[in-house]
Amino acid sequence: MVDDIQSLRSILGTSRVIAVVGLSAEWYRPSFFAAKYMMEHGYTIIPVNPRHGEILGQRCYRSLPEAAQGCGLKIDIVDCFRRSEDIAPICDQAIAIGARVLWQQIGVKNIEAAKKAEAAGLQAVVDRCVKIEHARLFGGLNWVGVNTRIVSAKRPQWLAY
């Protein structure tokens, strides 16, 4: 499972299309806030929630396979705002549509689904928030005084100086 800074940075730096399974239409819900933040930072958000027709100005799909077929885009990340016990079928669907990453949000921990995703060639992120990781790794949290432990006076090893 992906847990290191470089892998998270690579995922968020190369992925542009995120299907948010369980995206709420309520502005105060964490899924809405995270999806809106990612949209504002250049990501394409594809809402997946059978209860709504539209969220954040985007067409909302009833299921992940419907979203993959209907949006006309290749889904990079399947971001799961569902209970841990609901992740197994979402994992199967993510594999079937050819997603690159199965991302389980904070508090969502289905290790078996993550292992299954990895066995099928997907990267799996467990118990992390897309929005928080993006802000931490690409700048944003440090502006409000949060110590991300990313900013340092040391020269980064990954830069070719």
Secondary structure, DSSP 8 states (H G I E B T S, - for coil): ---SHHHHHHHHHH--EEEEET--S-TTSHHHHHHHHHHHTT-EEEEE-TT-SEETTEE-BSSHHHHHHHS-S---EEEE-S-GGGHHHHHHHHHHHT-SEEEE-TT---HHHHHHHHHTT-EEE-S--HHHHHHHHHSSGGGGT---S---SS--TTS--
